[in-house]
């Protein structure tokens, strides 16, 4: 299996650690190369990335730097899709680290299941001063819940997908969602529609730093609200009727907020229900014509 590992970065020095982890991947049946796409207006990561490449151990997978401006994650992801030389593509975020067997675990799952796309788990690493309710609720980790073939499942933070010669090799990430998020959800939804088979490898873990700016309920609310807006976009693709979906979302949001009131004694459960309500508010807002939130 020839795999291109793609890393999108924007003004984050941690990309050097992510790159080192990508170049440390091992597996008897794997050959790999690495692409780092810098999404800044200026090539701010170039010196760091090229220095890290120069320090790689002998025999490490070759790596290249790409400048893919600017401030739109879809542009960087698409640059990797365009430049990839592998038959398969794997994506990592620039705040993630993985064990040397990460890629081999994803590949083994693809071989065992016959899947075209295999999602790994993204597990958050919290600083010591993170609020207790965030650590206990683990609100920042990303795992597949239920059937990975179900619509809306999937993320580009840790994934392996068949690419060269696949029926979906012309699909690209939506530039309109490159600053709001949700571009990966719609991308994988399109792959499903083209016949891609999805699987989940929970043991293929990418660890992700949870930065202080995201350790607030406000940030989580905005992210979950945006998830709802993305879900509404999927419903709209299917021809959903706006007034009906708005009414359903409003009723679900009210039920969630009522449950949150019942869970007042629990810092984790109270917030979990509030965030579920935020998702349904996002659905209603999208059908009401509100523009998607820009989180990044």
N, C-alpha and C positions, 0 to 999 in steps of 0.2 A: 504494500500500500504506500503510494507516494503522497505525502501530505504537506501542504503549505500551512504553516501556523501564522495567523495574522494577529497583530497587536495594534490597536488604535490608541493613540496617545494625544493628550492635550495638557501641556505645562505640568507634567507630573514626574518628578525625578524617580519615583518608584518604578518607572518603566524599565530602568536598568535591571532591577531585580526580576521583573517579569520576563525580560529578554533572556537573562541567564537561565531561568527556569525552563524556558522554551527550548533553549539550546542544549539543555541537559536531558531532554527526553530520550528514552531508550526503548528498544523492542526489536527482536530479531527480524520481524517481518515488516519493519517500518523504515522508510527513508523519509527525510523531512528537510524542508527549508523554512526560513522565517522571514516575514515581512513586517516592518514597523512603519505604520502610516501616521505621520505627524499632522494633526489637524489644526495647528496654530497658523496664524496669518504669516508669520515668519518661521523659518526652519529652526525653531528654538531648541528642539530636541536632537538635532543632527549630531552635534559634537558628542553629547553623552552617548547616544546610540552607537555611533561609529567607534567610539573608544571602547564601549562594552563589547562590541563585535571583535575588535582587535585583541581583546584580552581572553577570548573564548579558548577553551581547552582544545588541544589537537584532536581532530576527528569530529568536532562539534558540527551540527548542521549549519550550512551557510546561511547568512542573514544579510538582508538589505534594508536600507532606509529609503522611505518614500515621503515626499512632502505633498500633502493632500489638504490644502487650505480650503475653507477656513471656518472654524467654529460650528461645524455641522457634522455630527458623527456619521451620518449617512454617506457623506462625501468620502470620509476615511474608509468606511467599510467597503464602499463600491470600488475605491482605488485598489484595495486588496483583492477583491473579486476579479478585477480587470488584469492585475499583474501576477496573480497566482500561477505557478507552474505545476502544482500538484494535481492529481486526479481527485483528491479530497482536500477540503479546507477546514481548518480548525480555527476558532476565534478565542482569544483571551483579552480581557480588559487590562489596562495598564496599572491597575491597583491590585492585581491578583498574583498569587504565586501557586505553583502546583508541584507535586512530587514527580520524580523522574518517570514513574509508571502511569502518569495521568493519560497521556495520549494512547498508550498501549491498552489501557483499560477501556477507553472509548472505542478503539478499533476492535477489540475482542468482542465487545457488545454488538457492534455492527455486524461482525462475522457470524456471531451466534444467532442473532435474531433476523438477519437479512435486512436490517434497517438502512435507510438512506441518510437519516439524520439521527444523531445520538446526543442527547443533552446530558451534561454532567450537573453536579450540585455546586452551588456557590454558597460557601459558609462564611459568615461575617466574623471578623476579629474585632472585638470591642476594646477600646482603651480602658484603663483601670478606673477612670473617673466617669465612665458612661453611666447614665441613670440606671438604677436597678431594674426598673420596669422594662427598659429596652433590652438589657441583657437577659432578663428572665423570659421575656416574650420572643426574643430573637427575631425582631421585626425586619431585619435587613438581609437575612439569608434568603436564598432563592432555591427552591426545590420543586420538582414536578409533582403535582398532586393529582392522583388518579391516572387515567389513561393518557399517555403522551400524545396519542393520535387526536385527542379532543381539541377542538378549536380554542384558540387563545392560550394554549400551552406552548412553552418554549421561550428561550432567551439566547442572546448571542454572547453572553459573558463567558460561557464555557460550553462549547459545542463542536462536534465533528460532523461534516456533511459531505455527501458525494457531490462532485461538481463537474469535472470535465466530461463532456458527452451526455450529461443528464438532461432530461426534458426541461429542466428549470434553470439551465445555465445562463439564460438571458435575463433572469429576474434580478432586480437591483433593489436596494433599500430606498425608501421614499424620502426624497430630499425635504419634503414639506414637514416631516416629522423628526428631522435631524436634531432639533433643539428642544423639542417637547418630550421626546421618548415615544415608545410605541412602534417605532420603525421595525424593530425585530419581530414583534408580534404579528404585524401585517405581512412581513417578509415570509415568515414560516407558514402563515395561513395560505399564502400564495403557493408555496411549495407543496402543501397538503393538497391543494386543488389540482396541482399538476401530477399528483400521484405519489409523492414522497411518503415513505413509511418512516414513522418516528419511534424512537425507543429512548429509554432513560437508564443511565448508568449511575446509580447513587454513590457508588464507590469512587467515581472519578471526580474528586473534590478539588475545587479551586477555592483557596482562601482569599478573602477580600477585606481590605482595611475599611473600617467604618469611620470616616472623618468626622471631626467635631461638628461641622456645619450641618451634618445630616442626623445628628443625635437629638432631634427635637420632634415633638408631636406635630408641629406645624409642617415640617418637611415631609413627614410620613403621610400626613393628611393630603398634601399637594400631590404626592406620588400616587397615592391610592385614587384620588380624584382623577388624575390623568389616566390611570388604568381603566377607570370607568369610561372615559372619553374614547379610549382605544376600543374597548368592548362595544361601545355604541357604533363605532366605525365598522366593525365586523357585522353587526346587526343590519346596518344600513346597506352593506354590500348584498345582503340577502333580501333587500327590499322591504325591511321592517317599516311599519307605519309610525311616524313620529308621535302623534298624540297618544297612541296606545302605549308605546314604549315609555314615554314620559310619565304616564299615569302609573304604569307598572313599577318604574324605577322609584317614583315618589313614594309609593306604598311600601316598597322594600326598604327604602331609606328610613321611613317612619318606624317600621318594625325593628330595624337595627338600633335606632336611637332609643326606642323603648327598652330593648334588651340591655343597652348600655346603662340605662337608669337602674335596671334591676341588678346590675353587676357593680354598683358603686363601691362596694367594699374591696373589690379586686382591682388593683392598679393595672394588671395585664389584661384581664378579660374586658374591663370597661373600655379600655382603649382599642382592643381588638374589634369590639362591636361598633365603636364609633368609626373606625377605619373601614369596616364593611359598609357602613352607611355612606361614607365619603365616596366609595366606588359607585354606589347607585346614584348619588348626587351628580357624579361625573357623567353617567349615562344620560340623565335627564338634561344636564347642561348642554351636552353635545347635540342632542335632538332639538334643543331650544335654539341652536345656532351659535352657541358660545365657542370661541376659538380655543384650540387646545392650549393648555398651560405650557410654558417654556420652563423646564426644570434645569436645563444645562446651558 
